[in-house]
Amino acid sequence: MKSGLETTLAVMIGLVIILPGCKKTEQNPAAAPPVVTVSKPAMQPITPYLELTGTAEASQSVNLVARVPGYLQSIEFKDGSYVERDQLLFVIEPETYIEQLKIAQAQLLRAQSELDRQKELAKANATSTADVERWQSERDQSAAQVALAKLNVDYTHVKAPFSGRMGRHLVDAGNMVGVDGNTTLATLDQLIPIYVYFNLNERDALNIRDAMKKQGLDPESGVGKVPVFAGLQNETGYPHKGVLNFVDSTSSSSTGTIQLRGVFSNEDKIIFPGVFTRVRIPLGEPKPLPVIPGRAIGSDQQGDYVLVVDAQNTVARKEVVRGPKTDDGYAIESGLTAMDRVIVNGSINVRPGDKVTPESEAASASDTSAS
């Protein structure tokens, strides 16, 4: 007979053999393809542009100087204010120069009177021709002294040669100016109009020439007709419109670029000298291009790309060339068609070759609003 221990062991071994056979095998269901939001590109008329960075400069700039020596009597403007043409800016003690003018005028009056007397005497042969000529010369010299004295009086009142914005005054009232040469008092910049300078590489410069030819403009004489748009760093888009009014005749040997200049009316004086601007120049007529949201565009070492979903709901990668930015995203110059289903949401969770469940952007938005 078997002992109790042997019986217990036999029962346990039997259970170990039987239990695995009784376990029912369960199959895990296959994971559902991830859901992505897709949208077809919107075809929009897009104008090809060159986008550059420029720097604004005054269309005219002048250093206002003291042209006569004297004490600076008064400053007639506020630093940084906008002044009009012929507006009084500085006064350099005029009294001394007014007295000099009076003396010169008195000498001229005396010389003219004596010349008239000598001419009357000459008619009666009571004086020599030499005396008449001497007083003629004396009168002419006195007239020149009066003209110089008037000019010096004018120089004591420094006025704006054109309308513009003043810099800060560089000399305080009460200081002696104009003693050791011309003393710079302040700088005046003309802001209406204003210039924006920018540089193009040779290839882009040739593209502009080609665009001008297509528009029927002579690249040499068409300057002044090509539109240029500008925007400041805190502005959206390019709200300021001007024209191209200068193209340098040679390229820089050190940088390989050509300098160009746009002129802008700047009536609101928003653009000021020294500020950096974004510059855009159109290169032709508008043409229809696909436009997609910026979030749909990825970039890596190979360049820009988008992920699309084909007819079999499989993800594929398409290399694209990004064009101008629009209100709805970016225009795509090549690599995409109007029929492509572009992944606009969910691309981070999929890779080329994956199966997905595409939902149109419109349908996705409706589901979201309904919830």
DRENGULO-426543 format. One record per residue (C-alpha): residue number from 1; residue in one letter; y, z, x. Coordinates in nm, 3 decimals, always signed. Last residue first. Example, Ala and Ser with C-alpha at 12.3 -4.5 7.8 and 13.67 -1.06 7.14 Angstrom:
# residues 2
2 s -0.106 +0.714 +1.367;
1 a -0.450 +0.780 +1.230;
//
This chain:
# residues 371
371 s +6.740 -2.758 -1.905;
370 a +6.880 -3.065 -2.078;
369 s +7.138 -3.114 -1.807;
368 t +6.871 -3.114 -1.538;
367 d +6.645 -3.351 -1.725;
366 s +6.937 -3.591 -1.784;
365 a +7.028 -3.581 -1.411;
364 s +6.670 -3.665 -1.316;
363 a +6.664 -3.953 -1.560;
362 a +6.984 -4.098 -1.411;
361 e +6.861 -4.048 -1.054;
360 s +6.538 -4.229 -1.131;
359 e +6.223 -4.030 -1.075;
358 p +5.968 -4.128 -0.814;
357 t +5.631 -3.952 -0.782;
356 v +5.535 -3.989 -0.418;
355 k +5.260 -4.126 -0.194;
354 d +5.329 -4.079 +0.174;
353 g +5.330 -4.377 +0.414;
352 p +5.675 -4.307 +0.558;
351 r +5.740 -3.933 +0.546;
350 v +5.820 -3.688 +0.269;
349 n +5.974 -3.344 +0.219;
348 i +6.319 -3.415 +0.363;
347 s +6.351 -3.724 +0.144;
346 g +6.376 -3.510 -0.169;
345 n +6.698 -3.652 -0.311;
344 v +6.855 -3.996 -0.265;
343 i +6.533 -4.192 -0.206;
342 v +6.629 -4.560 -0.227;
341 r +6.456 -4.788 -0.473;
340 d +6.535 -5.132 -0.332;
339 m +6.639 -5.400 -0.582;
338 a +7.002 -5.438 -0.464;
337 t +6.883 -5.514 -0.113;
336 l +6.895 -5.316 +0.211;
335 g +6.876 -5.387 +0.584;
334 s +7.227 -5.521 +0.639;
333 e +7.594 -5.434 +0.579;
332 i +7.527 -5.116 +0.385;
331 a +7.835 -4.979 +0.209;
330 y +7.867 -4.604 +0.231;
329 g +7.918 -4.335 -0.032;
328 d +8.065 -4.360 -0.382;
327 d +8.436 -4.347 -0.291;
326 t +8.368 -4.593 -0.010;
325 k +8.290 -4.568 +0.361;
324 p +8.271 -4.899 +0.546;
323 g +7.939 -5.035 +0.676;
322 r +7.615 -4.872 +0.792;
321 v +7.358 -5.105 +0.939;
320 v +7.014 -5.027 +0.801;
319 e +6.660 -4.970 +0.927;
318 k +6.419 -4.932 +0.637;
317 r +6.147 -4.667 +0.616;
316 a +5.870 -4.680 +0.355;
315 v +5.743 -4.423 +0.104;
314 t +5.461 -4.535 -0.123;
313 n +5.504 -4.555 -0.498;
312 q +5.287 -4.870 -0.512;
311 a +5.592 -5.083 -0.600;
310 d +5.777 -4.950 -0.295;
309 v +5.975 -4.627 -0.252;
308 v +6.262 -4.633 -0.003;
307 l +6.363 -4.412 +0.289;
306 v +6.691 -4.497 +0.460;
305 y +6.780 -4.566 +0.822;
304 d +7.060 -4.537 +1.077;
303 g +6.986 -4.572 +1.448;
302 q +6.671 -4.575 +1.662;
301 q +6.756 -4.240 +1.821;
300 d +6.783 -4.081 +1.478;
299 s +6.996 -4.113 +1.168;
298 g +6.935 -4.063 +0.798;
297 i +7.120 -4.217 +0.506;
296 a +7.050 -4.096 +0.152;
295 r +7.308 -3.818 +0.178;
294 g +7.583 -4.080 +0.224;
293 p +7.527 -4.209 -0.127;
292 i +7.443 -4.581 -0.151;
291 v +7.652 -4.900 -0.171;
290 p +7.499 -5.249 -0.160;
289 l +7.745 -5.520 -0.050;
288 p +7.942 -5.783 -0.242;
287 k +8.213 -5.954 -0.029;
286 p +8.583 -5.876 +0.000;
285 e +8.796 -6.119 +0.209;
284 g +8.835 -6.081 +0.583;
283 l +8.882 -5.851 +0.880;
282 p +9.087 -5.574 +0.723;
281 i +9.255 -5.335 +0.970;
280 r +9.213 -4.957 +0.938;
279 v +9.391 -4.690 +1.141;
278 r +9.331 -4.315 +1.145;
277 t +9.636 -4.137 +1.276;
276 f +9.719 -3.891 +1.552;
275 v +10.068 -3.737 +1.538;
274 g +10.297 -3.782 +1.839;
273 p +10.600 -3.910 +1.648;
272 f +10.612 -3.835 +1.273;
271 i +10.433 -3.978 +0.970;
270 i +10.535 -3.814 +0.642;
269 k +10.893 -3.945 +0.665;
268 d +10.887 -4.032 +0.291;
267 e +11.023 -4.380 +0.365;
266 n +10.756 -4.434 +0.629;
265 s +10.817 -4.813 +0.636;
264 f +10.517 -4.863 +0.864;
263 v +10.496 -5.080 +1.179;
262 g +10.160 -5.146 +1.342;
261 r +10.117 -5.182 +1.715;
260 l +9.845 -5.330 +1.932;
259 q +9.724 -5.251 +2.285;
258 i +9.435 -5.448 +2.431;
257 t +9.135 -5.277 +2.589;
256 g +8.927 -5.328 +2.903;
255 t +9.005 -4.972 +3.013;
254 s +9.116 -5.014 +3.376;
253 s +9.212 -5.384 +3.367;
252 s +9.415 -5.331 +3.051;
251 s +9.418 -5.641 +2.835;
250 t +9.700 -5.893 +2.840;
249 s +9.947 -6.036 +2.585;
248 d +9.992 -5.711 +2.399;
247 v +9.983 -5.751 +2.023;
246 f +10.289 -5.643 +1.822;
245 n +10.394 -5.644 +1.457;
244 l +10.078 -5.565 +1.260;
243 v +10.187 -5.474 +0.911;
242 g +10.214 -5.150 +0.717;
241 k +10.039 -4.963 +0.438;
240 h +10.009 -4.584 +0.425;
239 p +9.745 -4.437 +0.190;
238 y +9.443 -4.481 +0.420;
237 g +9.164 -4.266 +0.279;
236 t +9.205 -3.898 +0.210;
235 e +9.480 -3.722 +0.400;
234 n +9.469 -3.420 +0.631;
233 q +9.396 -3.625 +0.945;
232 l +9.667 -3.877 +0.866;
231 g +9.594 -4.218 +0.718;
230 a +9.688 -4.570 +0.821;
229 f +9.653 -4.922 +0.687;
228 v +9.742 -5.245 +0.868;
227 p +9.815 -5.575 +0.696;
226 v +9.833 -5.899 +0.901;
225 k +10.162 -6.075 +0.826;
224 g +10.388 -5.953 +1.106;
223 v +10.182 -6.118 +1.378;
222 g +10.090 -6.463 +1.249;
221 s +10.279 -6.643 +1.528;
220 e +10.019 -6.624 +1.806;
219 p +9.706 -6.572 +1.598;
218 d +9.817 -6.860 +1.367;
217 l +9.736 -6.752 +1.014;
216 g +9.525 -6.957 +0.772;
215 q +9.331 -6.656 +0.646;
214 k +9.022 -6.769 +0.836;
213 k +9.237 -6.799 +1.149;
212 m +9.358 -6.440 +1.109;
211 a +8.999 -6.316 +1.075;
210 d +8.902 -6.500 +1.393;
209 r +9.191 -6.341 +1.582;
208 i +9.091 -6.000 +1.448;
207 n +8.732 -6.052 +1.564;
206 l +8.862 -6.153 +1.909;
205 a +9.046 -5.822 +1.931;
204 d +8.728 -5.644 +1.823;
203 r +8.539 -5.804 +2.113;
202 e +8.816 -5.733 +2.364;
201 n +8.828 -5.363 +2.289;
200 l +9.113 -5.256 +2.068;
199 n +9.386 -5.001 +2.132;
198 f +9.625 -4.826 +1.894;
197 y +9.999 -4.775 +1.854;
196 v +10.158 -4.661 +1.528;
195 y +10.529 -4.733 +1.489;
194 i +10.779 -4.577 +1.248;
193 p +11.038 -4.730 +1.014;
192 i +11.217 -4.510 +0.924;
191 l +11.130 -4.233 +1.172;
190 q +11.404 -4.290 +1.432;
189 d +11.394 -4.017 +1.695;
188 l +11.697 -3.831 +1.834;
187 t +11.676 -3.622 +2.151;
186 a +11.915 -3.343 +2.252;
185 l +12.204 -3.255 +2.489;
184 t +12.106 -3.444 +2.804;
183 t +12.380 -3.390 +3.065;
182 n +12.511 -3.712 +3.221;
181 g +12.612 -3.663 +3.584;
180 d +12.696 -3.342 +3.763;
179 v +12.985 -3.231 +3.542;
178 g +12.871 -3.364 +3.203;
177 v +12.830 -3.023 +3.044;
176 m +12.984 -2.677 +3.083;
175 n +12.821 -2.427 +2.851;
174 g +13.000 -2.267 +2.556;
173 a +12.765 -2.407 +2.291;
172 d +12.401 -2.400 +2.395;
171 v +12.234 -2.687 +2.577;
170 l +11.894 -2.841 +2.494;
169 h +11.941 -2.875 +2.117;
168 r +11.608 -2.904 +1.939;
167 g +11.486 -3.246 +1.826;
166 m +11.680 -3.442 +1.572;
165 r +11.520 -3.664 +1.311;
164 g +11.659 -4.009 +1.243;
163 s +11.945 -4.225 +1.127;
162 f +12.106 -4.431 +1.402;
161 p +12.362 -4.391 +1.684;
160 a +12.408 -4.023 +1.586;
159 k +12.747 -3.896 +1.699;
158 v +12.877 -3.716 +2.009;
157 h +13.246 -3.633 +1.967;
156 t +13.402 -3.583 +2.310;
155 y +13.300 -3.941 +2.391;
154 d +13.554 -4.073 +2.139;
153 v +13.833 -3.898 +2.331;
152 n +13.699 -4.054 +2.651;
151 l +13.711 -4.399 +2.490;
150 k +14.069 -4.346 +2.379;
149 a +14.163 -4.247 +2.737;
148 l +13.994 -4.559 +2.871;
147 a +14.183 -4.783 +2.625;
146 v +14.511 -4.609 +2.712;
145 q +14.447 -4.652 +3.085;
144 a +14.379 -5.023 +3.029;
143 a +14.709 -5.059 +2.846;
142 s +14.884 -4.883 +3.134;
141 q +14.729 -5.128 +3.379;
140 d +14.844 -5.423 +3.168;
139 r +15.203 -5.286 +3.145;
138 e +15.224 -5.231 +3.520;
137 s +15.093 -5.582 +3.582;
136 q +15.360 -5.728 +3.355;
135 w +15.611 -5.496 +3.523;
134 r +15.528 -5.647 +3.860;
133 e +15.530 -6.002 +3.718;
132 v +15.880 -5.956 +3.581;
131 d +15.998 -5.807 +3.909;
130 a +15.848 -6.099 +4.106;
129 t +16.020 -6.352 +3.878;
128 s +16.348 -6.206 +3.991;
127 t +16.618 -6.055 +3.776;
126 a +16.958 -6.156 +3.635;
125 n +16.870 -6.525 +3.579;
124 a +16.996 -6.482 +3.222;
123 k +16.652 -6.549 +3.076;
122 a +16.505 -6.330 +3.350;
121 l +16.715 -6.038 +3.228;
120 e +16.554 -6.065 +2.884;
119 k +16.206 -6.073 +3.045;
118 q +16.293 -5.770 +3.257;
117 r +16.395 -5.576 +2.949;
116 d +16.067 -5.657 +2.768;
115 l +15.870 -5.551 +3.076;
114 e +16.068 -5.226 +3.090;
113 s +15.983 -5.146 +2.729;
112 q +15.615 -5.235 +2.776;
111 a +15.592 -5.014 +3.085;
110 r +15.758 -4.721 +2.906;
109 l +15.533 -4.755 +2.600;
108 l +15.224 -4.783 +2.823;
107 q +15.324 -4.471 +3.012;
106 a +15.368 -4.286 +2.683;
105 q +15.026 -4.405 +2.560;
104 a +14.863 -4.286 +2.883;
103 i +15.027 -3.943 +2.849;
102 k +14.913 -3.915 +2.485;
101 l +14.558 -4.017 +2.580;
100 q +14.546 -3.754 +2.854;
99 e +14.654 -3.495 +2.598;
98 i +14.371 -3.603 +2.364;
97 y +14.129 -3.579 +2.656;
96 t +14.221 -3.219 +2.728;
95 e +14.203 -3.126 +2.358;
94 p +13.857 -3.278 +2.300;
93 e +13.641 -2.980 +2.404;
92 i +13.292 -3.139 +2.379;
91 v +13.184 -3.164 +2.012;
90 f +12.817 -3.227 +1.925;
89 l +12.627 -3.382 +1.632;
88 l +12.870 -3.576 +1.412;
87 q +12.690 -3.816 +1.175;
86 d +12.736 -4.181 +1.274;
85 r +12.388 -4.273 +1.136;
84 e +12.235 -4.003 +0.920;
83 v +12.065 -3.685 +1.032;
82 y +11.724 -3.533 +0.958;
81 s +11.695 -3.175 +1.079;
80 g +11.470 -3.056 +1.361;
79 d +11.734 -2.829 +1.514;
78 k +12.022 -2.781 +1.277;
77 f +12.332 -2.995 +1.325;
76 e +12.700 -2.967 +1.429;
75 i +12.676 -2.802 +1.771;
74 s +13.016 -2.683 +1.895;
73 q +13.256 -2.662 +2.192;
72 l +13.039 -2.780 +2.478;
71 y +13.274 -2.722 +2.769;
70 g +13.386 -3.031 +2.956;
69 p +13.274 -3.335 +3.150;
68 v +13.254 -3.673 +2.972;
67 r +12.943 -3.874 +2.887;
66 a +12.745 -3.578 +2.751;
65 v +12.403 -3.717 +2.666;
64 l +12.195 -3.793 +2.356;
63 n +11.848 -3.901 +2.467;
62 v +11.736 -4.186 +2.243;
61 s +11.423 -4.283 +2.053;
60 q +11.369 -4.589 +1.837;
59 s +11.060 -4.695 +1.641;
58 a +10.938 -4.340 +1.692;
57 e +10.575 -4.315 +1.797;
56 a +10.254 -4.256 +1.602;
55 t +9.919 -4.246 +1.779;
54 g +9.613 -4.446 +1.680;
53 t +9.244 -4.410 +1.604;
52 l +9.036 -4.704 +1.487;
51 e +8.851 -4.848 +1.187;
50 l +8.798 -5.223 +1.178;
49 y +8.739 -5.335 +0.824;
48 p +8.513 -5.557 +0.615;
47 t +8.627 -5.563 +0.251;
46 i +8.362 -5.448 +0.005;
45 p +8.303 -5.583 -0.346;
44 q +8.039 -5.348 -0.493;
43 m +7.666 -5.373 -0.554;
42 a +7.528 -5.034 -0.655;
41 p +7.213 -4.947 -0.463;
40 k +6.905 -4.856 -0.669;
39 s +6.837 -4.486 -0.710;
38 v +6.545 -4.260 -0.635;
37 t +6.480 -3.891 -0.686;
36 v +6.160 -3.760 -0.528;
35 v +5.862 -3.574 -0.678;
34 p +5.581 -3.482 -0.443;
33 p +5.238 -3.639 -0.504;
32 a +5.003 -3.398 -0.691;
31 a +4.766 -3.193 -0.474;
30 a +4.395 -3.281 -0.532;
29 p +4.205 -3.029 -0.758;
28 n +3.999 -2.775 -0.570;
27 q +3.620 -2.818 -0.655;
26 e +3.422 -2.499 -0.741;
25 t +3.057 -2.447 -0.633;
24 k +2.869 -2.202 -0.860;
23 k +2.712 -1.907 -0.681;
22 c +2.349 -1.850 -0.796;
21 g +2.202 -2.001 -0.484;
20 p +2.410 -1.776 -0.268;
19 l +2.272 -1.475 -0.463;
18 i +1.896 -1.558 -0.435;
17 i +1.837 -1.531 -0.060;
16 v +2.045 -1.216 -0.011;
15 l +1.884 -1.067 -0.322;
14 g +1.539 -1.134 -0.188;
13 i +1.620 -0.969 +0.141;
12 m +1.739 -0.660 -0.044;
11 v +1.419 -0.640 -0.252;
10 a +1.199 -0.674 +0.055;
9 l +1.389 -0.403 +0.236;
8 t +1.345 -0.162 -0.055;
7 t +0.972 -0.228 -0.071;
6 e +0.927 -0.169 +0.301;
5 l +1.107 +0.163 +0.275;
4 g +0.897 +0.275 -0.019;
3 s +0.579 +0.215 +0.180;
2 k +0.356 -0.073 +0.111;
1 m +0.000 +0.000 +0.000;
//
